[in-house]
Amino acid sequence: MHVFEIIIAMLLAGAGLTVLSRRIGTPYPAMVALAGAGLALVPGTPTLDLDPELALTLFVAPVLLDAAFDASPRDLRANWRAVTGLAIGAVGLTVLVVSVVARLLVPDMSWAVAIALGAIVAPPDAAAATAVLKQLRPPHQLLVILEGESLFNDASALLIYRLAVGAALAGTLSPASAVPLLLVVTVGSVALGFVLSHVVLRVNARIQDVATAVVVQFCGTFAVWMLAERLHLSGILTVVVFAMFLARRAADVVPARVRLPSYAVWDFAVYALNVLAFILVGFQLKEILLRLDSPTLLKYLGVAAAVCVAAMVARIVWVSTAAALGRWLRRPTLKGAPGRSDGVSLSRRSAAVVGWCGMRGIVTLAAALALPSGGADGPAFPHRDLVLFTAFFVVLATLVVQGMTLRPLINLLHLEDDGSVEREVQLARAETLRAALDATSVQPGEELSSLLRRRYEVLLRRAEADLTRGDTPPPGSASGDGRSSDAEADIVRRVTSAERQRLLALRADGTIGDSAFQRIEQELDLEELELQQLTGMQPR
């Protein structure tokens, strides 16, 4: 009961810290991380052991699905070089540098343990960076690169982590056997995610009750992860592929009355899991600190600080070098011919921001918590206390140092929004309203049809005017009365369906990205619910 009371208190404290973080312009995980560290130092707080197999499943699966569902394949394709470079190159360099530093400082640490430590601290958490960046409205490309990186660097880092942990417990590490295994795991995970997305879509299409739909969504996410793990595939890669394929079809399958509340539930779940992860690490650190004497604690602090600096420097070096190489390849030749046009090269200012956005978060914490603690199920992971202590130190230090200085850095570099998403939102709003007008003109003369047509004519004129001016007005709202009848309901269905099909077509042909798509989709959801009330139409 004492643990439960602390968790409830910390959730409330997390809500207050989130409000404070928005006021001062820092990532809320930074404030929660400080609270988690303070929890470990408070006398009388209990210690708590978490089942290692539960840690990754509980904390990573829902958070990763939420991020992957919102990812834009079009934008990822446009920035694939930068995203791939960060997800593979930056992670690989970080693992290498951190493992070398750890081995130098702790000579009795095996290479497998050192590599596992490097893999744990390698993947940055995009949520911490974007929490600040979205308030500052930087160029959309930066958000795409950071969010895309967060999807795939988790997969690459945790693949290395799985191999290293297995090798540390078994006592051997064979690169010759690891490479084919990685290929099999990657291909199998992609195929499994694709197949399961179609299965889950068929199930979701038959559910109309909101509560049932949300429960099935969460249970489905955990089921996808657990099935992948049972088949010895990558749970992370499977969930990423599953969510991205799911997102392409869900807009046409899940009704608005289910989608809106489920999004709210998912937002709360992701937030609560982030807070709980820091609470549980605080409990774990409490137990570790009780076992350490002063010389050992100083040694741990030294190792953790060195690993943290190594991880930060490795990312900055990779981003700066890759950006410089990209600019060099795209330079005009001596004869005046243009350079390479494929790929995207970051400017020096953008590269500085991406390199500094190396805050670690929930994946690092979950991976550290997932290390075997020993017992009836098998031996403890070697140097587990040191690895867990170092992981939390890196998370705390990067969130505080980099997270709290990100806003001043953006302001110093004068990076501003290029307006690309706003232009796509304006275009999509005008196109969907035009499709609605076309749908209402099919059966003229009906009272509701006339009412709806007038409404959409006004909204379309506003949208076209704002598109010309470059402004983004709030969506209009309907007014008037309507009579409930089958004919009226049919008109509303035809109108909303026309709007959605046009919006889906704009995304499918690459005219707009998912950021603009999601904003207009939310407007259409609210509009559809409003029209259902206007006509008394039964929800689909």
C-alpha positions in Angstrom: 0.0 0.0 0.0 2.9 2.4 0.8 4.3 1.9 -2.8 0.9 2.6 -4.3 0.5 5.8 -2.3 3.9 7.0 -3.5 3.0 6.3 -7.1 -0.3 8.2 -6.8 1.6 11.1 -5.2 4.3 11.1 -7.9 1.7 11.0 -10.7 0.1 14.2 -9.2 3.6 15.7 -8.7 4.4 14.8 -12.3 1.3 16.7 -13.4 2.4 19.8 -11.5 6.0 19.5 -12.8 4.6 19.3 -16.4 2.8 22.5 -15.9 6.0 24.1 -14.5 8.1 22.7 -17.4 5.8 24.3 -20.0 6.0 27.7 -18.2 9.8 27.6 -18.2 10.2 25.9 -21.6 12.0 22.7 -20.6 11.0 19.1 -21.4 8.7 17.6 -18.7 10.8 14.4 -18.5 13.7 16.5 -17.2 11.6 17.7 -14.3 10.3 14.2 -13.6 13.8 12.8 -13.8 14.9 15.2 -11.0 11.9 14.0 -9.0 12.8 10.4 -9.5 16.4 11.1 -8.4 15.1 12.9 -5.3 12.9 9.9 -4.5 15.9 7.7 -4.2 17.5 10.0 -1.6 14.4 10.4 0.5 14.7 8.4 3.8 12.0 5.9 4.3 11.0 5.3 0.7 10.7 1.6 -0.1 12.8 -0.5 -2.5 11.0 -2.3 -5.3 12.1 -5.0 -7.7 10.5 -5.0 -11.2 10.3 -8.2 -13.3 13.0 -7.6 -16.0 10.8 -9.2 -18.7 8.0 -6.8 -17.9 10.0 -3.6 -18.1 10.5 -3.3 -21.8 7.0 -4.6 -22.6 5.2 -2.3 -20.2 7.1 0.9 -20.8 8.3 0.7 -24.5 5.5 -1.0 -26.4 2.7 1.6 -26.0 5.1 4.6 -26.2 6.6 3.3 -29.4 3.3 2.5 -31.0 2.0 6.0 -30.2 5.1 7.6 -31.9 5.1 5.2 -34.9 1.4 5.7 -35.5 1.9 9.5 -35.9 5.0 9.1 -38.2 4.8 10.3 -41.8 6.2 7.8 -44.3 6.3 10.6 -46.9 8.5 12.8 -44.7 10.6 9.9 -43.6 11.3 9.0 -47.3 12.3 12.6 -48.0 14.8 12.6 -45.1 15.8 8.9 -45.2 19.5 9.6 -45.3 19.6 11.7 -42.2 17.2 9.4 -40.3 19.1 6.2 -41.3 22.4 7.8 -40.5 21.3 8.7 -37.0 19.4 5.4 -36.4 22.3 3.2 -37.5 25.5 5.3 -37.7 25.1 7.5 -34.6 23.9 4.5 -32.6 26.8 2.3 -33.7 29.3 5.0 -33.0 27.9 5.7 -29.6 27.9 2.0 -28.7 31.5 1.7 -29.8 32.7 4.8 -28.0 30.8 4.1 -24.8 32.0 0.4 -24.7 35.6 1.5 -25.1 35.3 4.1 -22.4 33.6 1.6 -20.0 36.3 -1.0 -20.6 39.1 1.5 -19.9 37.5 2.6 -16.7 36.4 -0.9 -15.5 39.0 -3.4 -16.8 37.2 -6.4 -15.3 34.0 -5.6 -17.4 33.7 -7.9 -20.3 33.2 -6.6 -23.9 29.7 -8.0 -23.9 28.7 -6.0 -20.8 30.3 -2.9 -22.1 28.5 -3.2 -25.4 25.2 -3.7 -23.6 25.9 -0.5 -21.6 26.6 1.3 -24.9 23.4 0.0 -26.4 21.4 1.1 -23.4 22.5 4.7 -23.5 22.7 5.0 -27.3 19.1 5.8 -28.3 17.9 9.4 -27.6 14.3 10.1 -26.7 12.6 12.3 -29.3 9.7 13.0 -26.9 11.9 15.1 -24.7 13.3 17.2 -27.6 10.0 17.6 -29.4 8.2 18.7 -26.2 10.4 21.8 -26.4 10.7 22.1 -30.2 7.0 22.1 -30.9 6.6 25.1 -28.6 9.3 27.0 -30.5 8.1 26.0 -34.0 11.4 25.2 -35.7 11.7 24.0 -39.3 9.5 21.0 -39.8 12.4 19.0 -41.2 14.1 18.9 -37.7 11.0 17.4 -36.1 10.7 14.8 -38.9 14.4 13.8 -38.5 14.2 13.6 -34.7 10.9 11.7 -34.5 12.0 9.3 -37.3 15.3 8.7 -35.6 13.5 7.8 -32.4 11.5 5.0 -34.1 14.5 3.2 -35.7 17.3 4.0 -33.3 15.4 2.2 -30.6 15.2 -0.9 -32.8 18.9 -0.8 -33.8 20.1 -0.2 -30.3 17.9 -2.9 -28.7 18.9 -5.4 -31.3 22.5 -4.9 -30.2 21.4 -4.9 -26.6 19.7 -8.3 -26.9 22.7 -9.9 -28.4 25.1 -8.3 -25.9 23.0 -9.3 -22.9 22.7 -12.9 -24.2 26.5 -13.0 -24.8 27.2 -11.5 -21.3 25.1 -14.2 -19.6 26.5 -17.0 -21.8 30.1 -15.7 -21.7 30.7 -15.6 -25.4 30.1 -13.0 -28.2 30.4 -14.2 -31.9 30.0 -11.4 -34.5 30.0 -14.1 -37.3 26.8 -15.6 -35.9 25.3 -12.2 -34.9 25.1 -10.7 -38.4 22.9 -13.4 -40.0 20.8 -13.4 -36.9 20.2 -9.7 -37.2 19.1 -10.1 -40.8 16.7 -12.9 -39.9 15.2 -10.9 -37.0 14.9 -7.7 -39.1 13.1 -9.4 -42.0 10.9 -11.5 -39.7 9.9 -8.6 -37.6 8.9 -6.5 -40.6 6.8 -9.3 -42.1 5.1 -10.1 -38.7 4.2 -6.4 -38.2 2.7 -6.2 -41.6 0.5 -9.3 -41.2 -0.6 -8.4 -37.7 -1.7 -4.9 -38.8 -4.2 -6.4 -41.2 -5.5 -8.8 -38.6 -6.0 -6.0 -36.0 -7.7 -3.7 -38.5 -10.3 -6.4 -39.2 -11.0 -6.7 -35.5 -11.1 -2.9 -34.9 -13.6 -2.4 -37.8 -16.2 -4.5 -35.9 -16.0 -2.6 -32.6 -18.2 0.4 -32.0 -18.1 0.7 -28.2 -15.4 3.2 -27.1 -14.3 1.5 -24.0 -14.0 -1.9 -25.7 -12.1 -0.4 -28.6 -9.5 1.2 -26.3 -9.0 -2.0 -24.3 -8.6 -3.9 -27.5 -6.1 -1.4 -28.8 -3.9 -1.6 -25.7 -4.2 -5.4 -25.4 -3.4 -5.7 -29.2 -0.2 -3.6 -28.7 1.1 -5.8 -25.9 0.0 -8.9 -27.8 2.0 -7.8 -30.9 5.1 -7.2 -28.7 4.8 -10.5 -26.8 4.2 -12.6 -29.9 7.3 -11.1 -31.6 9.4 -11.8 -28.5 8.1 -15.4 -28.3 9.2 -15.9 -31.9 12.6 -14.5 -30.9 12.1 -11.4 -33.2 12.4 -7.8 -32.4 9.4 -6.5 -30.4 10.4 -2.9 -31.2 10.8 -3.3 -34.9 7.6 -5.3 -35.1 5.6 -2.7 -33.2 7.0 0.1 -35.4 6.0 -1.6 -38.6 2.7 -2.7 -37.2 1.8 0.9 -36.1 2.9 2.5 -39.4 0.8 0.1 -41.5 -2.1 0.4 -39.1 -2.0 4.2 -39.4 -2.4 4.1 -43.2 -5.8 2.3 -42.9 -7.2 3.2 -39.5 -8.5 6.6 -40.6 -10.9 4.9 -43.0 -11.9 2.1 -40.6 -12.2 3.6 -37.1 -15.1 6.0 -36.6 -14.7 9.5 -35.2 -16.6 8.7 -32.0 -14.0 6.1 -31.2 -10.9 7.8 -32.5 -11.2 11.1 -30.5 -11.5 9.5 -27.0 -9.0 6.8 -27.8 -6.4 9.4 -28.7 -7.0 11.1 -25.4 -6.5 7.8 -23.5 -3.3 7.1 -25.4 -1.9 10.6 -24.6 -2.5 9.9 -20.9 -1.1 6.4 -21.0 2.2 7.6 -22.6 2.5 10.4 -20.1 1.8 8.1 -17.1 4.3 5.5 -18.3 7.0 8.1 -18.5 6.3 9.2 -15.0 6.1 5.7 -13.6 9.4 4.7 -15.3 11.3 7.4 -13.4 9.5 6.4 -10.2 10.6 2.8 -10.5 14.1 3.8 -11.3 14.1 5.9 -8.2 13.1 2.8 -6.2 15.8 0.7 -7.9 18.5 3.4 -7.2 17.4 3.4 -3.6 18.3 -0.2 -3.3 21.7 0.3 -5.1 22.7 3.3 -2.9 22.1 1.3 0.2 24.6 -1.3 -1.0 27.4 1.2 -1.9 30.1 2.6 0.3 31.6 6.0 -0.4 34.6 4.9 -2.5 32.4 2.7 -4.7 29.9 5.5 -5.1 32.6 7.9 -6.2 33.8 5.2 -8.7 30.3 4.8 -10.1 29.9 8.6 -10.4 33.2 8.8 -12.3 32.2 6.0 -14.7 28.7 7.4 -15.2 30.0 11.0 -16.0 32.6 9.6 -18.5 30.0 7.5 -20.2 27.6 10.5 -20.4 30.2 12.7 -22.0 31.2 10.0 -24.4 27.6 9.5 -25.5 27.0 13.2 -26.0 30.3 13.8 -27.9 29.8 10.7 -30.1 26.4 12.0 -31.3 27.6 15.6 -31.9 30.6 14.3 -33.9 28.4 12.0 -36.0 25.8 14.6 -36.8 28.4 17.3 -37.6 30.4 15.1 -39.8 27.4 13.6 -41.6 25.9 17.1 -42.2 29.2 18.5 -43.5 29.5 15.5 -45.9 25.9 16.0 -47.1 26.6 19.7 -47.8 29.8 18.8 -49.6 28.1 16.2 -51.9 25.4 18.7 -52.8 27.8 21.5 -53.7 28.0 22.7 -57.3 31.0 21.2 -59.2 33.9 23.3 -60.5 32.2 23.4 -63.9 29.0 24.8 -62.5 27.0 21.7 -62.6 24.6 21.1 -59.6 25.6 18.6 -57.0 23.6 15.6 -55.9 19.9 16.4 -55.6 18.9 13.2 -53.7 18.9 13.2 -49.9 18.7 16.1 -47.5 21.7 17.9 -46.0 21.4 19.8 -42.8 22.6 23.3 -42.4 25.2 24.1 -39.8 22.6 25.6 -37.5 20.2 22.7 -37.9 23.0 20.2 -37.4 23.9 21.9 -34.1 20.3 21.5 -32.9 20.0 17.8 -34.0 23.4 17.0 -32.4 22.4 18.7 -29.1 19.0 16.8 -29.1 20.5 13.7 -27.5 18.4 13.5 -24.4 17.9 10.0 -23.2 14.6 8.8 -21.8 12.2 5.9 -21.3 13.8 3.4 -23.6 17.2 3.7 -21.8 15.5 3.4 -18.4 13.4 0.4 -19.5 16.4 -1.4 -21.1 18.4 -0.9 -17.9 15.5 -2.1 -15.7 15.2 -5.2 -18.0 18.6 -6.5 -17.1 18.3 -9.8 -15.1 18.7 -9.2 -11.4 19.3 -12.8 -10.5 17.3 -15.4 -8.7 15.4 -18.5 -9.5 15.3 -17.7 -13.2 19.0 -17.4 -13.7 22.2 -15.5 -12.8 22.3 -11.7 -12.4 23.7 -9.6 -15.1 27.3 -8.7 -14.5 27.8 -5.2 -13.1 24.1 -4.6 -13.1 24.2 -2.0 -10.4 26.8 0.0 -12.2 25.0 -0.2 -15.5 21.6 0.8 -14.0 23.3 3.6 -12.0 25.1 4.8 -15.2 21.9 4.6 -17.3 19.9 6.8 -14.9 22.8 9.3 -14.6 23.0 9.6 -18.4 19.2 10.1 -18.6 19.2 12.7 -15.8 22.3 14.6 -17.1 21.2 14.8 -20.7 17.7 15.8 -19.8 18.9 18.5 -17.5 21.9 19.8 -19.4 20.7 19.4 -22.9 17.0 19.7 -22.3 17.1 22.9 -20.3 19.5 24.6 -22.7 17.7 23.6 -25.9 15.3 26.6 -25.9 18.2 29.1 -25.6 20.1 27.3 -28.3 17.2 27.5 -30.7 16.7 31.2 -30.0 20.4 31.9 -30.4 20.5 30.2 -33.8 17.3 31.9 -35.0 15.8 28.7 -36.5 12.2 29.4 -37.5 9.3 27.4 -38.9 9.3 27.3 -42.7 5.4 27.2 -42.7 5.3 24.0 -44.8 2.8 22.2 -42.5 0.6 25.2 -42.3 0.4 25.5 -46.0 -0.5 21.8 -46.3 -3.2 22.3 -43.6 -4.7 25.2 -45.5 -4.7 23.3 -48.8 -6.2 20.1 -47.2 -8.9 22.2 -45.5 -9.9 23.9 -48.8 -9.9 20.6 -50.7 -12.0 18.7 -48.2 -14.5 21.6 -48.1 -14.7 21.5 -51.9 -15.3 17.8 -51.8 -18.1 18.4 -49.3 -19.8 21.0 -51.5 -19.7 18.6 -54.4 -21.3 15.9 -52.3 -24.2 18.2 -51.2 -25.0 19.2 -54.7 -26.0 15.7 -55.7 -29.5 16.0 -54.3 -30.5 19.7 -54.3 -33.7 21.0 -52.8 -33.7 19.2 -49.5 -33.8 21.4 -46.5 -30.7 20.0 -44.8 -28.8 19.8 -48.1 -29.4 23.6 -48.5 -28.3 24.2 -45.0 -25.2 22.2 -45.3 -24.4 23.8 -48.7 -24.6 27.3 -47.3 -22.4 26.2 -44.4 -19.7 24.8 -46.7 -19.8 27.7 -49.1 -19.0 30.1 -46.2 -16.3 27.8 -44.9 -14.8 27.3 -48.4 -14.6 31.0 -49.0 -12.8 31.5 -45.7 -10.4 28.6 -46.4 -9.6 29.9 -49.9 -9.1 33.4 -48.6 -6.8 32.2 -45.9 -4.9 30.0 -48.3 -4.2 33.1 -50.5 -3.2 35.2 -47.4 -1.2 32.4 -45.8 -3.3 32.6 -42.6 -4.6 29.6 -40.6 -8.0 30.3 -39.1 -9.8 28.1 -36.6 -12.3 25.7 -38.2 -15.8 26.9 -38.6 -18.7 25.5 -36.7 -22.1 24.6 -37.9 -25.3 26.3 -36.9 -29.0 25.8 -37.5 -31.5 23.1 -36.9 -32.2 19.9 -38.8 -34.8 17.2 -38.8 -33.8 13.6 -38.2 -34.6 11.4 -41.2 -33.0 8.8 -43.2 -32.6 11.2 -46.1 -30.8 13.8 -44.0 -28.6 11.2 -42.4 -27.7 10.0 -45.9 -26.6 13.5 -46.9 -24.4 13.9 -43.8 -22.8 10.5 -44.4 -22.2 11.4 -48.1 -20.7 14.8 -47.1 -18.4 13.5 -44.4 -17.3 10.5 -46.5 -16.4 12.8 -49.4 -14.3 14.9 -47.1 -12.5 11.9 -45.6 -11.9 10.3 -49.0 -10.4 13.5 -50.3 -8.2 13.9 -47.3 -7.0 10.3 -47.6 -6.2 10.9 -51.3 -4.2 14.0 -50.5 -2.1 12.0 -48.1 -1.8 8.9 -50.4 -0.5 10.9 -53.3 2.0 12.8 -51.1 0.4 16.2 -51.4 0.3 16.5 -47.6 2.2 14.8 -44.9 0.8 13.1 -41.7 1.2 16.3 -39.6 -1.3 18.2 -41.8 -3.4 15.0 -42.2 -3.8 14.6 -38.5 -4.9 18.2 -37.9 -7.5 18.1 -40.6 -8.7 14.6 -39.5 -9.3 16.0 -36.0 -11.3 18.9 -37.5 -13.4 16.4 -39.6 -14.0 14.2 -36.5 -15.3 17.1 -34.5 -17.4 18.2 -37.5 -18.8 14.7 -38.0 -19.9 14.5 -34.4 -21.4 18.0 -34.6 -23.4 17.0 -37.7 -24.6 13.8 -36.1 -26.1 15.9 -33.3 -27.6 18.3 -35.9 -29.4 15.5 -37.8 -29.9 13.0 -35.0 -28.0 10.5 -37.2 -26.9 7.3 -35.6 -23.1 7.0 -35.4 -21.5 4.5 -37.7 
